[in-house]
Amino acid sequence: MRRRLPGAGAADVVARGAPHPGRLPDVETTPARTSSRPHWAARAEDALHARLNATLLARGWVPRVEPYTGYGAPGWVRVMARSVLAAPGTAASEAAERDTASADRSVRGWRSFVTAQLPGAEVTVRVGDRVHVVEADRGGYVDAAVDADLEPGWHEITLELGGASVAAPVLVVAPDAELGMVSDIDDTVMVTALPRPLLAAWNAFVLHENARRVVPGMAGMYRRWTAAHPDAPTFYLSTGAWNAAPALRRFLQRHGYPPGPLLLTDWGPTNTGWFRSGQAHKHATLRRLLEEYPGMRWFLVGDDGQHDPEIYGELAHDHGDRVHAVAIRQLSPTEQVLAHGTTEPLERVRRVATETTTVTGPDGNALALAMIDTGLLEVEPPR
């Protein structure tokens, strides 16, 4: 017999994939993702967390939910959260506070990665009068689309675990919205110098949140674009870990970026290896958005330091009628060296331009001017 954790589902439940938007499978529990026999590194990680959780539970730690910003459309919402163990006496609001924005908060990055994940937890989701039960995966992550009757706009749903509840924001996109924006984060809205491992570790685990630098003019350009398209949702897509979501949320709000869901990933071992593929994560997420919003065209924003030009170019090649435009921030020679060790020229960006309208520039101000030249922005910001 496996031990049943307080507030958690039976460990023997076989995980099945999240439902298609707007439809729930005919089962009581909606697990987060399909599972097969994991890689040995994942099994070792699971064993370590099982021992840690047993110790923490014996010391009185309690299940709690960390909510992430969800999204959807009339008829469904995608719920994203993480089940964790919290110290005795921790209120649900304290666990949720990791995902609230506070402009004067200064936190070292490593603290965001210190968590006790709770795999297999059964989280109750209340969306208006509807109640669903979703199951966390082996990393404690909840990711499921559930039925919902919500009007377009921002809403709060309720997540419950271990006798405590917490509110989670969700953005319901209007069915007649014609445009949406997907933005990379690293080196696009904030300077991080990824993916060099040592620099990535420094930025993620050591650097104070308030020391992270914003890319000049990007927030202003985003605000101008969303003001011109008020029904357009904004999604922030990154290969960064979900542990960093609270810090990223605070950064975006502190610097005036439009609100929107974060679409991150898990840095831990997978069923097939030590690490997840960042490129695969971006490819899959973009294609999921195309399926979830079949009538929407996308404004894609990224940088030339990693793989954004190729990823966006491939999407434009395969789904040209679904890509409104592409904006690529050009890294400086120093940033290029920090990002991948060379000052590689921008042939990749030029290839994107053959597929769809593309603008380039070193920062948001230059991109805004290029967007005005191509008709993507008005000369004066909308009033």
C-alpha positions as CSV (number, residue, x, y, z in Angstrom):
1,M,0.0,0.0,0.0
2,R,1.2,3.5,-0.9
3,R,0.9,6.1,1.8
4,R,-1.9,8.6,1.0
5,L,-0.7,12.1,1.7
6,P,-3.0,14.6,3.4
7,G,-4.8,16.5,0.8
8,A,-3.3,14.4,-2.0
9,G,-4.7,11.9,-4.4
10,A,-3.8,8.2,-4.4
11,A,-0.4,7.7,-5.9
12,D,-1.7,4.8,-7.9
13,V,-4.0,6.9,-10.1
14,V,-2.9,6.6,-13.7
15,A,-2.5,10.0,-15.2
16,R,-4.3,10.9,-18.4
17,G,-3.9,14.0,-20.6
18,A,-5.6,17.3,-19.8
19,P,-8.9,17.6,-21.6
20,H,-9.5,19.6,-24.8
21,P,-10.6,23.2,-24.0
22,G,-14.3,23.2,-23.2
23,R,-14.7,19.5,-22.6
24,L,-14.0,17.3,-19.6
25,P,-13.3,13.6,-19.9
26,D,-15.8,11.2,-18.2
27,V,-13.7,10.6,-15.1
28,E,-13.8,12.1,-11.6
29,T,-10.3,13.3,-11.7
30,T,-8.5,15.3,-14.4
31,P,-4.7,14.6,-14.1
32,A,-2.3,17.1,-15.5
33,R,-0.4,15.1,-18.1
34,T,0.2,11.7,-19.6
35,S,2.8,9.6,-17.8
36,S,5.0,6.7,-18.7
37,R,8.0,5.1,-17.0
38,P,10.3,8.1,-16.1
39,H,14.0,8.4,-16.8
40,W,16.1,7.2,-14.0
41,A,17.0,10.7,-13.1
42,A,13.3,11.5,-12.7
43,R,12.8,8.4,-10.5
44,A,15.8,9.4,-8.3
45,E,14.2,12.9,-8.0
46,D,10.9,11.4,-7.1
47,A,12.5,9.2,-4.4
48,L,14.3,12.2,-2.9
49,H,11.1,14.2,-2.8
50,A,9.2,11.3,-1.3
51,R,11.7,11.1,1.6
52,L,11.7,14.8,2.0
53,N,7.9,15.0,2.1
54,A,7.6,12.2,4.6
55,T,9.9,14.2,6.9
56,L,8.1,17.4,6.4
57,L,4.6,15.9,6.9
58,A,5.9,14.3,10.2
59,R,6.9,17.8,11.3
60,G,3.5,19.2,10.6
61,W,3.9,20.7,7.2
62,V,0.6,21.2,5.3
63,P,-0.5,21.0,1.6
64,R,-1.0,24.4,0.0
65,V,-1.5,25.7,-3.6
66,E,0.6,28.3,-5.5
67,P,-1.7,29.7,-8.1
68,Y,-0.5,30.9,-11.6
69,T,-2.4,33.1,-14.0
70,G,-4.7,31.0,-16.2
71,Y,-6.6,31.9,-19.4
72,G,-9.4,30.7,-21.5
73,A,-12.4,31.6,-23.7
74,P,-16.2,31.5,-23.1
75,G,-16.8,27.8,-22.2
76,W,-13.4,26.9,-20.8
77,V,-10.4,28.0,-18.8
78,R,-6.9,26.6,-18.4
79,V,-6.0,26.2,-14.8
80,M,-2.3,26.4,-13.8
81,A,-1.0,26.0,-10.3
82,R,1.4,24.0,-8.2
83,S,0.8,21.9,-5.1
84,V,3.4,22.3,-2.4
85,L,4.0,21.6,1.3
86,A,4.2,24.7,3.5
87,A,5.5,25.2,7.0
88,P,3.0,24.7,9.9
89,G,0.8,27.7,10.4
90,T,1.3,28.9,6.8
91,A,-2.0,30.4,5.6
92,A,-3.2,29.8,2.0
93,S,-2.7,33.5,1.3
94,E,0.9,33.3,2.4
95,A,1.6,30.5,-0.1
96,A,-0.2,32.5,-2.8
97,E,1.8,35.6,-2.0
98,R,4.7,34.1,-3.9
99,D,2.7,35.0,-7.1
100,T,1.6,38.6,-6.1
101,A,3.4,41.6,-7.4
102,S,5.1,43.9,-4.9
103,A,7.2,46.7,-6.4
104,D,9.3,47.2,-3.3
105,R,10.1,43.5,-2.7
106,S,13.7,42.4,-3.1
107,V,14.3,38.6,-3.1
108,R,17.3,36.6,-4.1
109,G,16.5,34.3,-7.0
110,W,17.5,31.1,-5.3
111,R,14.7,31.5,-2.8
112,S,12.2,31.0,-5.6
113,F,13.6,27.6,-6.3
114,V,13.4,26.3,-2.7
115,T,10.1,24.4,-2.7
116,A,8.7,21.1,-1.4
117,Q,6.5,19.9,-4.3
118,L,3.5,17.7,-3.6
119,P,2.9,15.2,-6.4
120,G,-0.5,13.6,-7.0
121,A,-2.4,16.2,-5.0
122,E,-6.1,16.5,-5.8
123,V,-6.9,20.2,-6.2
124,T,-10.5,21.3,-6.1
125,V,-11.2,24.1,-8.7
126,R,-14.3,26.3,-8.3
127,V,-15.2,28.3,-11.3
128,G,-18.5,30.1,-10.5
129,D,-21.0,27.4,-9.8
130,R,-18.9,24.7,-11.4
131,V,-16.6,22.4,-9.3
132,H,-13.8,20.3,-10.8
133,V,-11.1,18.1,-9.3
134,V,-7.7,18.1,-11.0
135,E,-4.6,16.1,-10.2
136,A,-1.1,17.4,-9.9
137,D,1.7,15.7,-11.8
138,R,4.9,14.3,-10.4
139,G,6.3,17.8,-10.0
140,G,3.2,19.0,-8.2
141,Y,2.1,21.0,-11.2
142,V,-1.6,21.4,-12.1
143,D,-2.3,22.1,-15.8
144,A,-5.9,21.3,-17.0
145,A,-8.6,22.9,-19.1
146,V,-12.0,22.8,-17.4
147,D,-15.5,23.8,-18.3
148,A,-16.4,27.4,-17.2
149,D,-19.2,29.9,-17.8
150,L,-17.3,33.2,-17.6
151,E,-17.6,36.4,-19.7
152,P,-14.6,37.9,-21.5
153,G,-12.2,39.7,-19.1
154,W,-10.3,39.1,-15.9
155,H,-11.8,36.8,-13.3
156,E,-10.8,35.0,-10.1
157,I,-11.3,31.3,-9.6
158,T,-10.8,29.4,-6.3
159,L,-8.3,26.6,-5.8
160,E,-8.6,24.4,-2.7
161,L,-6.2,21.9,-1.1
162,G,-5.7,20.6,2.4
163,G,-8.6,22.5,3.8
164,A,-7.4,25.9,2.5
165,S,-8.4,27.9,-0.5
166,V,-6.7,30.6,-2.6
167,A,-7.8,32.8,-5.5
168,A,-6.2,32.5,-9.0
169,P,-6.6,35.0,-11.8
170,V,-7.7,33.9,-15.2
171,L,-8.1,35.9,-18.4
172,V,-11.0,35.0,-20.6
173,V,-10.4,36.1,-24.1
174,A,-13.3,37.6,-26.1
175,P,-14.5,35.2,-28.9
176,D,-14.3,38.0,-31.5
177,A,-10.7,38.9,-30.6
178,E,-8.7,38.9,-33.8
179,L,-5.2,39.5,-32.6
180,G,-3.0,38.3,-29.7
181,M,0.6,38.9,-28.6
182,V,3.1,36.3,-27.5
183,S,6.3,37.7,-26.0
184,D,9.5,35.9,-25.0
185,I,10.9,37.1,-21.7
186,D,14.7,36.4,-21.5
187,D,16.6,39.2,-23.3
188,T,13.4,40.4,-24.8
189,V,11.6,42.2,-21.9
190,M,14.5,41.7,-19.4
191,V,18.2,41.3,-19.7
192,T,19.3,37.9,-18.5
193,A,22.2,36.8,-20.8
194,L,20.8,33.2,-21.2
195,P,21.5,30.4,-21.9
196,R,25.2,30.4,-20.8
197,P,24.9,28.0,-17.8
198,L,26.9,30.0,-15.2
199,L,25.2,33.3,-16.1
200,A,21.8,31.6,-16.1
201,A,22.5,30.2,-12.7
202,W,23.7,33.6,-11.4
203,N,20.6,35.4,-12.8
204,A,18.2,32.7,-11.5
205,F,19.7,31.8,-8.1
206,V,21.8,34.7,-6.9
207,L,20.8,38.0,-8.4
208,H,18.3,40.1,-6.4
209,E,15.0,40.6,-8.2
210,N,15.4,44.4,-8.2
211,A,18.8,44.1,-9.9
212,R,17.4,42.6,-13.1
213,R,17.5,45.1,-15.9
214,V,14.6,46.0,-18.2
215,V,15.0,46.3,-21.9
216,P,14.5,50.0,-22.7
217,G,11.3,51.0,-24.4
218,M,9.8,47.5,-24.5
219,A,7.1,48.1,-22.0
220,G,6.0,51.3,-23.7
221,M,5.9,49.6,-27.1
222,Y,3.8,46.8,-25.6
223,R,1.4,49.2,-24.0
224,R,1.0,51.1,-27.3
225,W,0.2,47.9,-29.2
226,T,-2.3,46.6,-26.6
227,A,-4.0,50.1,-26.5
228,A,-4.5,49.9,-30.2
229,H,-5.9,46.4,-29.8
230,P,-7.8,46.4,-26.5
231,D,-9.2,42.9,-27.0
232,A,-5.8,41.3,-27.7
233,P,-4.4,39.1,-24.9
234,T,-0.8,39.1,-24.0
235,F,1.1,35.9,-23.2
236,Y,4.6,35.7,-21.9
237,L,6.4,32.5,-23.2
238,S,9.7,31.5,-21.7
239,T,11.9,28.4,-21.2
240,G,12.3,29.6,-17.6
241,A,11.2,27.5,-14.7
242,W,7.8,27.9,-13.0
243,N,9.6,28.5,-9.8
244,A,10.5,31.9,-11.2
245,A,6.9,32.8,-12.0
246,P,6.3,35.0,-8.9
247,A,9.6,37.0,-9.5
248,L,8.7,37.4,-13.2
249,R,5.2,38.6,-12.4
250,R,6.6,41.2,-10.0
251,F,9.2,42.3,-12.6
252,L,6.6,42.7,-15.3
253,Q,4.2,44.7,-13.1
254,R,7.0,46.9,-11.7
255,H,8.1,47.9,-15.1
256,G,4.6,48.5,-16.6
257,Y,4.2,45.6,-18.9
258,P,0.7,44.6,-19.9
259,P,-0.7,41.8,-17.6
260,G,-1.0,38.4,-19.1
261,P,-0.5,34.7,-18.3
262,L,3.1,33.3,-18.0
263,L,3.8,30.1,-20.0
264,L,6.8,28.5,-18.4
265,T,8.3,25.0,-18.0
266,D,9.8,22.7,-15.4
267,W,13.6,22.5,-15.3
268,G,13.6,19.1,-13.7
269,P,14.2,15.6,-15.2
270,T,11.6,14.2,-17.6
271,N,10.4,10.8,-18.6
272,T,13.1,10.7,-21.3
273,G,16.1,12.6,-19.9
274,W,17.7,15.0,-17.6
275,F,16.2,18.2,-19.0
276,R,13.3,19.4,-21.1
277,S,13.8,20.9,-24.5
278,G,13.2,24.7,-24.4
279,Q,12.7,24.8,-28.1
280,A,10.1,22.0,-27.9
281,H,8.3,23.8,-25.1
282,K,8.0,27.0,-27.3
283,H,7.0,25.1,-30.4
284,A,4.3,23.1,-28.5
285,T,3.0,26.1,-26.7
286,L,2.6,28.2,-29.8
287,R,0.8,25.5,-31.6
288,R,-1.5,25.0,-28.6
289,L,-2.4,28.7,-28.7
290,L,-3.2,28.3,-32.4
291,E,-5.6,25.5,-31.6
292,E,-7.2,27.1,-28.6
293,Y,-7.9,30.4,-30.5
294,P,-8.5,29.3,-34.1
295,G,-9.7,32.7,-35.3
296,M,-6.8,34.7,-33.9
297,R,-3.6,36.0,-35.6
298,W,-0.5,36.5,-33.5
299,F,2.1,39.2,-33.0
300,L,5.3,37.4,-32.0
301,V,8.0,39.2,-30.1
302,G,11.5,37.7,-29.3
303,D,15.2,38.3,-29.6
304,D,18.0,37.0,-31.8
305,G,20.1,35.6,-29.0
306,Q,18.6,32.1,-28.9
307,H,16.1,30.4,-31.2
308,D,13.1,32.8,-31.5
309,P,13.8,33.7,-35.1
310,E,13.8,30.1,-36.2
311,I,10.8,29.2,-34.0
312,Y,8.7,32.1,-35.2
313,G,9.9,31.7,-38.8
314,E,8.8,28.0,-38.8
315,L,5.4,29.0,-37.4
316,A,5.0,31.7,-40.1
317,H,6.0,29.2,-42.8
318,D,3.6,26.5,-41.6
319,H,0.7,28.9,-40.6
320,G,1.4,32.1,-42.4
321,D,-2.3,33.2,-42.2
322,R,-2.1,33.0,-38.4
323,V,1.0,35.2,-37.9
324,H,0.2,38.9,-37.9
325,A,3.8,40.1,-37.5
326,V,7.2,39.3,-35.9
327,A,9.3,41.7,-33.8
328,I,12.9,40.7,-33.0
329,R,15.1,42.5,-30.5
330,Q,18.7,42.6,-31.7
331,L,21.2,41.9,-29.0
332,S,24.3,43.9,-28.7
333,P,27.6,42.2,-29.6
334,T,28.4,41.9,-25.9
335,E,25.0,40.3,-25.2
336,Q,25.4,38.0,-28.2
337,V,28.7,36.7,-26.8
338,L,27.1,36.3,-23.3
339,A,24.1,34.5,-24.8
340,H,25.9,31.9,-27.0
341,G,29.6,32.7,-27.2
342,T,29.7,34.4,-30.6
343,T,28.7,37.7,-32.3
344,E,26.7,35.6,-34.9
345,P,25.2,37.8,-37.6
346,L,21.4,38.0,-38.1
347,E,20.8,35.8,-41.2
348,R,18.3,33.9,-39.1
349,V,16.2,37.1,-38.7
350,R,16.4,37.8,-42.4
351,R,14.9,34.4,-43.1
352,V,11.9,35.2,-40.9
353,A,11.3,38.3,-43.0
354,T,10.7,36.2,-46.1
355,E,7.7,34.6,-44.3
356,T,5.8,37.5,-42.7
357,T,6.1,41.2,-41.8
358,T,9.1,41.4,-39.5
359,V,10.7,44.4,-37.7
360,T,14.0,44.4,-35.8
361,G,15.7,46.8,-33.4
362,P,18.0,47.0,-30.4
363,D,15.3,48.0,-28.0
364,G,11.6,48.8,-27.7
365,N,12.0,52.4,-28.9
366,A,13.6,51.2,-32.1
367,L,11.1,48.5,-32.6
368,A,8.2,51.0,-32.1
369,L,9.7,53.2,-34.8
370,A,10.1,50.3,-37.2
371,M,6.5,49.2,-36.4
372,I,5.3,52.7,-37.3
373,D,7.2,52.5,-40.6
374,T,5.5,49.3,-41.5
375,G,2.0,50.3,-40.3
376,L,1.9,48.0,-37.3
377,L,1.7,51.1,-34.9
378,E,0.1,54.5,-35.3
379,V,2.3,57.6,-35.3
380,E,0.7,58.8,-32.1
381,P,-0.2,56.4,-29.3
382,P,-4.0,55.8,-29.2
383,R,-5.9,58.0,-26.8
